[in-house]
Amino acid sequence: ELAAETAATRRVVPSSQRCGMSLDNFRKLCAESGVLGDAFTPSAVDVVFARSRAPGSNAMSWGEFLRSVGYVSELRGEKFGIVANKLMAVGKPRTHYAETTREKEAASGVTAAREGARRGVRMIKPWAE
């Protein structure tokens, strides 16, 4: 009876739908934070990710991420807090790395000038009414 209740209340999430940090995002974070070096190489990033995540999963949860920070600090020979501060200094992920042409024009007022010019143009009718 207890096993039936546990199975009914437990929610199993397939690994493809799991939230968390992917290997690509973890690589970018390590590269941007500057923790890569002689003691912690790009191939070591892959090993740490594989050791930290759950088997059969493509993403790390928050707890698994903290475990990976511990592994990184162990490999670098630094304290956990120092490595964590380096990773935090990167900040939140950026959605756009470069401004698009439309964003640049909107910021400079070119788009507004174009719209104003369009409103002022009248259609020339070659026929008489």
C-alpha positions as CSV (number, residue, x, y, z in Angstrom):
1,E,0.0,0.0,0.0
2,L,2.8,2.4,0.9
3,A,4.6,1.7,-2.4
4,A,1.4,2.3,-4.4
5,E,1.0,5.7,-2.7
6,T,4.6,6.7,-3.4
7,A,4.3,5.6,-7.0
8,A,1.1,7.6,-7.5
9,T,2.4,10.8,-5.9
10,R,5.9,10.7,-7.5
11,R,6.2,12.6,-10.7
12,V,8.6,11.1,-13.2
13,V,10.0,13.6,-15.7
14,P,11.6,12.3,-18.8
15,S,15.2,13.5,-19.3
16,S,14.3,15.3,-22.5
17,Q,11.9,17.6,-20.5
18,R,14.1,18.2,-17.5
19,C,15.0,21.8,-16.7
20,G,18.5,22.9,-15.9
21,M,21.9,23.7,-17.4
22,S,23.0,22.0,-20.5
23,L,26.6,21.0,-21.3
24,D,27.0,23.9,-23.8
25,N,25.8,26.4,-21.3
26,F,28.1,25.0,-18.6
27,R,31.1,25.2,-21.1
28,K,30.2,28.9,-21.9
29,L,29.9,29.7,-18.2
30,C,33.3,28.2,-17.4
31,A,34.9,29.9,-20.3
32,E,33.4,33.4,-19.6
33,S,34.2,33.2,-15.9
34,G,37.8,32.5,-16.4
35,V,38.0,29.3,-14.4
36,L,39.6,27.5,-17.3
37,G,43.4,27.1,-17.0
38,D,46.2,24.6,-16.6
39,A,44.5,22.7,-13.8
40,F,41.0,22.9,-15.3
41,T,40.9,22.3,-19.1
42,P,38.0,22.3,-21.5
43,S,38.0,18.5,-21.6
44,A,37.8,18.5,-17.8
45,V,34.6,20.6,-18.1
46,D,33.0,17.7,-20.0
47,V,34.2,15.2,-17.3
48,V,32.9,17.4,-14.4
49,F,29.5,17.8,-16.2
50,A,29.3,14.0,-16.7
51,R,30.1,13.3,-13.1
52,S,27.7,15.9,-11.8
53,R,24.5,15.2,-13.7
54,A,22.0,12.4,-13.2
55,P,22.5,9.3,-15.3
56,G,20.6,9.5,-18.6
57,S,20.0,13.2,-18.3
58,N,21.2,16.0,-20.6
59,A,20.9,18.8,-18.1
60,M,22.1,19.6,-14.5
61,S,19.7,20.6,-11.8
62,W,20.6,23.3,-9.2
63,G,21.9,20.7,-6.7
64,E,24.0,19.0,-9.4
65,F,25.4,22.3,-10.5
66,L,26.5,23.0,-6.9
67,R,28.2,19.5,-6.9
68,S,30.0,20.5,-10.2
69,V,31.2,23.7,-8.6
70,G,32.7,21.6,-5.8
71,Y,34.5,19.4,-8.4
72,V,35.8,22.5,-10.2
73,S,37.2,23.9,-7.0
74,E,38.8,20.6,-6.1
75,L,40.5,20.4,-9.5
76,R,41.7,24.0,-9.4
77,G,42.9,23.7,-5.8
78,E,40.8,26.6,-4.6
79,K,38.0,27.1,-2.1
80,F,34.4,26.5,-3.1
81,G,33.5,30.2,-2.4
82,I,36.2,31.5,-4.7
83,V,35.1,29.4,-7.6
84,A,31.4,30.2,-6.9
85,N,32.2,34.0,-6.9
86,K,34.0,33.7,-10.2
87,L,31.0,32.0,-11.7
88,M,28.6,34.5,-10.2
89,A,30.6,37.4,-11.6
90,V,29.6,36.4,-15.1
91,G,26.0,37.4,-14.3
92,K,22.8,36.3,-15.9
93,P,22.7,35.0,-19.5
94,R,22.4,37.6,-22.1
95,T,19.6,37.1,-24.6
96,H,21.2,39.2,-27.4
97,Y,24.9,39.5,-27.8
98,A,24.7,42.2,-30.5
99,E,22.2,44.8,-31.4
100,T,20.2,44.2,-34.5
101,T,20.0,46.9,-37.2
102,R,16.4,47.6,-36.2
103,E,17.3,48.1,-32.6
104,K,20.1,50.5,-33.6
105,E,17.8,52.5,-35.8
106,A,15.1,52.7,-33.0
107,A,17.7,53.9,-30.5
108,S,19.0,56.6,-32.9
109,G,15.6,57.9,-34.0
110,V,16.0,56.9,-37.7
111,T,12.9,54.7,-37.6
112,A,10.8,57.5,-36.1
113,A,12.0,59.9,-38.8
114,R,11.1,57.4,-41.6
115,E,7.7,56.9,-40.2
116,G,7.1,60.7,-40.0
117,A,8.3,61.0,-43.6
118,R,5.9,58.3,-44.8
119,R,2.9,60.0,-43.1
120,G,3.6,63.3,-44.8
121,V,3.7,61.8,-48.3
122,R,0.5,62.2,-50.3
123,M,-0.4,60.1,-53.2
124,I,-0.2,61.9,-56.5
125,K,-3.2,61.2,-58.7
126,P,-2.6,61.7,-62.4
127,W,-6.2,61.9,-63.1
128,A,-8.6,64.7,-62.2
129,E,-11.4,64.2,-59.8
